Amino acid sequence: MVAVFFLALVAIAVAAYLAGRLKGQRLVAAGARLHSLPTYHGLFLAVACVIPMLAVVVAWTPLAPRVVESRAIAALPADLQPKSELEHDARLREARLVAVGQYAGAPSPGLAAAGEAYRSARAAAEVLLLALGIAAAAGGFVWGSRQLAPDFRARNRFERVTKVALIACSAVAVLTTVGIVFSVLFETLRFFGRYPWHDFLFGLQWSPQIAIRADQVGQSGAFGAVPLFVGTTLVMLIAILVAGPVGLFAAIYMSEYATPKFRAVAKPVLEVLAGIPTVVFGFFAALTVAPFIKSTGEALGLSVASESALAAGLVMGVMIIPFVSSLSDDVINAVPQSLRDGSYGMGATRSETIKKVVLPAALPGIVSALMLAVSRAVGETMIVVMAAGLAGNLTFNPLEAVTTVTVQIKTLLVGDQEFDSAKTLSAFALGFVLFFFTLLLNVVALRIVRKYREQYD
């Protein structure tokens, strides 16, 4: 029924647009001088119908489930009436299953009655929603039709509504970010209320295991996050040492040396790397790269773990090459050709022009591309899980197993968790630190861009 409602909304909007535009055209045919084009008359009338329908949806969506659920609970016999919130949720879940025909076994008569009540109430709610939406649209159509006149500023009204819609979309993005920050921040403060923040930020042991009994080892847990920060930094540095030079040199070749025909093929092929799922890269790292590094290291007499930071970093570097190459290529192509021509006129070679003119001019954009690649590497999880391991080792040796912040967040929040223990709350603290780190990277990138940015006519 929801799909039917939105199909009706689209049909009403199209019909209102055609009716409004037709009325504007008739006014022009009658010799009237319109303030706005007939198209804006149609757009205004369409908006006048759509906004009331959307208002009905916004008002009805949180109200309808409560009405339907109350009808289902009221249909239960006295012996099945819930006595607690837990029983209330269980009865509703059973009634829903009966209503959709997915209840395991034969339901009791009382439960069958609740399921039937739930089904009929939901159907009635959907029909009522459609009826109210159409009625609201009809009211908006009548009101909007009365507004249409030769001197009516339909364009100004429509542009005002468009501006409000754009502001609302922007507000959704901003408020979502603010909501994420505060939701993580509150849980982080709860964690720091149970575990000292200085021990978390500067502790050297990570063992987030909370014992069930008081006599078990590790009952208090060790939440020193320095091994995670070191592992994250190590894997990120290896990845950026791979992606930075390779991506930048690929961008220089495609923008300065490659023929248009080769560039038209090579750039899309290179960008395909960005669309490969990270779990595929993880399989490649675990099944191919890590065994190769281990066998090579053993042949050289080195001790190499089966899961290492080097394997994860190398594959992650390959994964983020498109972030560096594609953005750097666009930035280099944006450098004005007049700068190159001036350099050539002074007798510089192509390589000297790239090194002395093009790259300095494109430096802010290249730095932004590298920072974006770093942020992507810091937030990667699957490759590290499959190729670097889960051990919180405090080591700078790329041949040993390490873990990262994102891997531990995933590990701590997998399965059924109690969101009132230090173990689970530590994941939010790690997430907040990771958010702060990526924010710092973005601030540094913006400062570099503003400091070295040059504008050309």
C-alpha positions in Angstrom: 0.0 0.0 0.0 2.9 2.4 0.6 4.0 1.9 -3.0 0.4 2.6 -4.1 0.4 5.8 -2.0 3.6 7.1 -3.7 2.4 6.1 -7.1 -0.8 8.1 -6.4 1.4 11.0 -5.2 3.4 11.0 -8.5 0.2 10.7 -10.6 -1.5 13.6 -8.7 1.7 15.7 -9.0 1.8 15.1 -12.8 -1.9 15.8 -13.2 -1.7 19.0 -11.1 1.3 20.2 -13.1 -0.5 19.6 -16.4 -3.7 21.3 -15.1 -1.7 24.4 -13.8 0.2 24.8 -17.0 -2.9 24.4 -19.1 -4.6 27.1 -17.0 -1.6 29.4 -17.5 -1.7 28.8 -21.3 -5.4 29.6 -21.3 -4.8 32.9 -19.6 -2.2 33.7 -22.2 -4.5 32.8 -25.0 -7.2 35.1 -23.4 -4.7 38.0 -23.8 -3.6 38.2 -20.2 0.0 39.2 -19.4 1.4 36.6 -16.9 4.0 37.4 -14.3 5.3 33.8 -14.5 5.5 31.3 -17.3 2.7 28.7 -17.5 5.3 26.1 -16.6 5.7 27.7 -13.1 2.0 27.8 -12.7 2.0 24.0 -13.2 4.9 23.5 -10.9 3.3 25.6 -8.2 0.0 23.6 -8.4 1.9 20.3 -8.3 3.8 21.5 -5.1 0.5 22.6 -3.6 -0.8 19.0 -4.0 2.4 17.2 -3.0 3.2 19.0 0.2 -0.2 18.2 2.0 0.2 14.5 1.0 3.7 14.4 2.4 2.5 16.1 5.6 -0.1 13.4 6.0 2.6 10.7 5.6 4.8 12.4 8.2 1.9 12.7 10.7 0.4 9.3 10.1 3.6 7.2 10.0 4.4 7.3 13.8 0.7 7.2 14.8 -0.5 4.2 12.7 1.7 1.5 14.2 0.5 2.4 17.7 -3.1 2.2 16.7 -2.6 -1.1 14.9 -0.7 -2.6 17.8 -3.3 -1.5 20.4 -6.0 -3.1 18.3 -4.0 -6.4 18.2 -3.4 -6.4 22.0 -7.0 -5.5 22.7 -8.1 -8.6 20.7 -6.2 -11.0 23.0 -8.2 -12.9 25.6 -7.7 -12.0 29.2 -5.4 -15.0 29.9 -3.0 -13.8 27.1 -3.0 -10.2 28.0 0.7 -9.1 28.6 1.7 -8.3 32.1 5.1 -6.7 31.3 6.8 -4.9 28.5 8.7 -8.0 27.5 5.4 -10.0 27.2 3.9 -7.1 25.3 6.6 -7.2 22.7 6.4 -11.0 22.5 2.7 -10.9 21.9 3.0 -8.3 19.2 5.7 -10.3 17.5 3.5 -13.4 17.5 0.5 -11.4 16.2 2.6 -10.1 13.3 3.8 -13.6 12.4 0.2 -14.8 12.4 -1.0 -11.9 10.4 1.6 -12.6 7.6 1.2 -16.3 7.8 4.7 -17.1 9.1 3.8 -18.4 12.5 5.4 -21.7 13.3 2.6 -24.2 14.1 -1.0 -23.7 14.7 -1.8 -20.5 16.8 -4.2 -20.6 19.6 -7.6 -19.1 19.1 -6.8 -16.0 21.1 -3.6 -15.5 19.2 -5.3 -16.1 15.8 -7.9 -13.4 16.8 -5.0 -11.0 17.6 -3.4 -11.8 14.3 -6.6 -11.2 12.4 -7.1 -7.9 14.3 -3.6 -6.8 13.5 -4.1 -7.7 9.8 -7.4 -5.9 9.5 -6.2 -2.8 11.5 -3.1 -2.5 9.3 -5.2 -2.8 6.1 -7.6 -0.2 7.4 -4.7 2.1 8.3 -3.2 1.8 4.9 -6.6 2.6 3.2 -7.1 5.5 5.5 -3.7 6.9 4.8 -4.4 6.8 1.1 -7.8 8.4 1.5 -6.4 11.2 3.7 -3.5 11.8 1.3 -5.9 12.1 -1.7 -8.2 14.4 0.3 -5.3 16.6 1.4 -4.1 16.7 -2.2 -7.5 17.7 -3.4 -7.6 20.5 -0.9 -4.2 21.7 -2.0 -5.4 21.5 -5.6 -8.4 23.7 -4.9 -6.4 26.2 -2.9 -3.7 26.4 -5.5 -6.1 26.7 -8.4 -7.6 29.7 -6.8 -4.2 31.4 -6.5 -3.5 31.1 -10.2 -4.0 34.5 -11.8 -2.2 36.7 -14.4 -0.4 38.7 -11.6 0.3 35.6 -9.4 4.0 35.2 -8.7 4.1 31.5 -9.3 7.9 31.4 -10.1 8.7 33.2 -6.8 6.5 30.8 -4.8 8.0 27.7 -6.4 11.6 28.9 -6.0 10.9 29.6 -2.4 9.6 26.1 -1.8 12.6 24.7 -3.7 14.9 26.8 -1.5 13.3 25.4 1.6 13.6 21.8 0.3 17.3 22.3 -0.4 17.8 23.8 3.1 16.0 20.8 4.5 18.2 18.3 2.6 21.3 20.2 3.9 20.0 20.1 7.4 19.4 16.4 7.2 23.1 15.9 6.4 24.3 18.2 9.1 21.9 16.9 11.8 22.8 13.3 10.9 26.5 14.1 11.4 25.7 15.9 14.7 23.6 13.0 15.8 26.4 10.5 15.1 28.9 12.6 17.0 26.8 13.0 20.1 25.6 9.3 20.1 29.2 8.2 20.0 30.3 10.9 22.5 27.7 10.0 25.2 28.7 6.3 25.1 32.4 7.3 25.2 31.8 9.4 28.3 30.0 6.4 29.9 33.1 4.3 29.1 35.5 6.9 30.6 33.3 6.9 33.7 34.2 3.2 34.2 37.8 3.2 32.9 40.3 6.1 33.2 40.7 8.0 29.9 44.5 8.4 30.4 44.9 4.6 30.7 42.8 4.1 27.6 44.8 6.6 25.5 48.3 5.8 26.8 47.9 2.2 28.0 50.2 -0.4 26.4 48.0 -3.5 26.8 44.8 -4.3 24.9 42.8 -7.2 26.3 39.1 -6.3 26.4 38.0 -9.5 28.0 35.6 -9.2 30.9 35.3 -12.3 33.1 32.0 -13.7 34.1 33.2 -14.8 37.6 35.3 -12.8 39.9 38.0 -15.6 40.2 38.6 -15.6 36.4 41.8 -14.1 34.9 41.4 -10.7 33.3 38.2 -9.9 35.1 38.8 -6.2 34.9 40.0 -6.1 31.3 42.9 -4.1 29.9 41.8 -1.3 27.5 45.1 0.4 26.7 44.6 1.4 23.0 48.2 2.3 22.1 48.7 -1.1 20.3 45.6 -0.4 18.2 46.8 3.1 17.3 50.3 1.7 16.4 48.8 -1.1 14.3 46.5 1.4 12.5 49.3 3.8 11.8 51.6 1.0 10.6 49.1 -0.5 8.2 48.1 3.0 7.0 51.7 4.0 6.3 52.4 0.9 4.3 49.3 1.5 2.3 50.0 5.1 1.6 53.6 4.3 0.6 52.2 2.0 -2.0 49.2 4.1 -3.2 50.9 7.5 -3.0 53.8 7.0 -5.6 51.9 4.6 -7.8 48.7 6.7 -7.9 50.6 10.0 -8.4 52.8 8.6 -11.2 49.8 7.0 -12.9 48.0 10.4 -12.7 51.1 12.2 -14.2 51.4 9.7 -17.0 47.7 9.7 -17.9 47.4 13.5 -17.8 50.8 14.5 -19.4 52.1 11.6 -21.5 49.2 9.2 -22.4 47.4 9.7 -25.7 43.7 10.5 -25.5 42.8 7.0 -26.8 44.9 5.3 -24.2 43.6 7.6 -21.4 40.0 6.9 -22.3 40.6 3.2 -21.7 43.2 3.2 -18.9 41.5 5.6 -16.5 38.1 3.6 -16.3 40.1 0.4 -15.9 42.1 1.9 -13.1 39.0 3.2 -11.4 37.5 -0.3 -11.4 39.7 -1.0 -8.4 37.6 1.4 -6.4 34.5 -0.7 -7.1 35.9 -4.1 -6.0 34.4 -5.1 -2.6 36.9 -5.0 0.2 36.2 -8.6 1.2 37.6 -9.6 -2.2 40.8 -7.7 -1.5 40.8 -9.4 1.9 40.6 -12.9 0.3 43.4 -11.9 -2.1 45.6 -10.7 0.8 44.9 -13.8 2.9 45.2 -16.5 0.2 47.9 -15.0 -2.1 49.9 -12.0 -0.7 50.3 -13.2 2.9 51.6 -16.7 2.0 53.9 -15.2 -0.6 55.4 -12.8 1.9 55.8 -15.6 4.5 57.5 -17.9 2.0 59.8 -15.1 0.7 60.7 -14.0 4.3 61.5 -17.6 5.3 63.7 -18.0 2.2 65.6 -14.9 3.4 65.9 -16.2 6.9 63.3 -13.8 8.4 60.6 -14.6 10.9 57.3 -13.7 9.2 53.9 -14.3 10.8 51.2 -15.9 8.7 49.1 -12.7 9.1 51.2 -9.6 8.9 50.8 -5.8 8.7 52.8 -5.9 5.5 50.3 -8.1 3.7 47.4 -6.0 4.8 49.1 -2.7 4.0 50.2 -3.8 0.5 46.7 -4.9 -0.6 45.1 -1.9 1.0 47.6 0.3 -0.9 46.4 -1.3 -4.1 42.8 -0.7 -3.1 43.2 3.0 -2.5 45.3 3.7 -5.7 42.2 5.0 -7.6 41.6 7.5 -4.8 45.0 9.1 -5.4 45.3 8.6 -9.2 41.8 9.7 -10.2 41.7 12.8 -8.0 45.3 13.8 -8.8 44.6 13.3 -12.5 41.6 15.7 -12.3 43.7 18.2 -10.4 46.6 18.1 -12.8 44.3 18.5 -15.8 42.8 21.6 -14.1 46.2 23.4 -14.2 45.9 26.0 -17.0 47.6 25.1 -20.3 49.0 28.6 -20.4 51.4 27.7 -17.6 52.7 24.8 -19.5 53.1 26.9 -22.7 55.0 29.5 -20.8 57.4 26.9 -19.4 57.9 25.4 -22.8 58.5 28.9 -24.2 61.3 29.4 -21.7 63.0 26.3 -23.0 62.0 23.8 -20.3 61.5 20.2 -21.2 58.3 18.3 -20.5 59.7 16.6 -17.4 61.0 19.9 -16.1 57.6 21.6 -16.7 55.8 18.8 -14.8 58.3 19.0 -11.9 58.7 22.8 -11.6 55.3 24.1 -12.8 52.5 21.6 -13.0 53.0 19.7 -9.7 53.5 22.8 -7.6 50.4 24.3 -9.0 48.4 21.1 -8.4 49.9 20.5 -4.9 46.8 21.4 -2.8 44.6 19.0 -4.8 47.2 16.3 -4.6 47.5 16.7 -0.9 43.7 16.5 -0.6 43.8 13.2 -2.6 46.4 11.8 -0.3 44.5 12.8 2.8 41.3 11.2 1.4 43.3 8.0 0.7 44.7 8.1 4.2 41.2 8.4 5.7 40.0 5.5 3.6 43.0 3.4 4.7 42.3 4.2 8.4 38.7 3.2 8.1 39.3 -0.1 6.4 38.3 -3.3 8.3 37.9 -6.4 6.2 41.4 -6.5 4.7 43.0 -6.1 8.1 40.7 -8.8 9.6 41.6 -11.3 7.0 45.3 -10.4 6.4 46.7 -8.8 9.6 44.9 -10.7 12.4 43.3 -9.7 15.6 46.2 -9.7 18.0 46.8 -6.4 19.8 50.6 -6.5 19.5 52.6 -3.4 20.3 55.1 -3.6 17.5 56.5 -1.6 14.6 57.6 -4.7 12.7 55.6 -5.0 9.5 56.2 -8.7 9.4 54.2 -9.4 12.6 50.5 -9.6 13.2 48.8 -6.4 14.3 45.2 -5.2 14.6 43.6 -1.8 14.0 40.9 0.4 15.6 38.2 -0.6 13.1 38.9 -4.3 13.5 38.5 -4.1 17.2 35.3 -2.1 16.9 33.9 -4.8 14.7 35.1 -7.6 17.0 33.6 -5.9 20.1 30.2 -5.3 18.6 29.7 -8.7 16.9 26.9 -10.9 18.3 24.6 -10.2 21.2 26.3 -7.6 23.4 25.4 -5.9 26.7 25.6 -2.2 26.1 26.3 -1.6 29.8 29.8 -3.2 30.1 33.2 -1.6 29.7 34.0 -4.1 26.9 31.2 -3.0 24.7 31.5 0.7 25.6 35.2 0.7 24.6 34.1 0.3 21.0 32.4 3.7 21.1 35.5 5.2 22.7 37.6 3.7 19.8 35.1 5.1 17.3 35.3 8.5 18.8 39.1 8.6 18.7 38.9 7.4 15.0 36.4 10.1 14.2 38.6 12.7 15.8 41.7 11.5 13.9 39.9 11.6 10.5 38.6 15.1 11.4 42.1 16.2 12.2 43.3 14.9 8.8 40.5 16.8 7.0 41.4 20.0 8.9 45.1 19.6 8.0 44.2 19.1 4.3 42.0 22.2 4.3 44.7 24.3 5.8 47.2 23.1 3.2 44.7 23.8 0.4 44.0 27.3 1.7 47.7 28.1 2.2 49.0 26.9 -1.2 45.9 27.4 -3.3 46.4 29.6 -6.4 43.6 31.0 -8.6 44.0 31.4 -12.3 42.0 33.3 -14.8 
